[in-house]
């Protein structure tokens, strides 16, 4: 399946990911790589 953080490669260098609910916004490929490579919400509560 690969590394989850590699999904950041699908974004441009200045890519932005926003969620429709709430105020979550991630800007930039490296920030996206850190987000997708970090613990999942389930893992964070263990």
Phi, psi and omega in degrees: 000337178089181180275130179303326182294341181293346176298336178299333179294345178281348181260155172289167181306325180254027182299154181229137174240121178237147177256141182293328179260133179085195183236038179277130179210131178238130184241131175096143183300319182292323176294321177295318178300317179296319181296307183290336179272352181279180180294145176287161179306325179293315180295325183294338182264007180272000000 
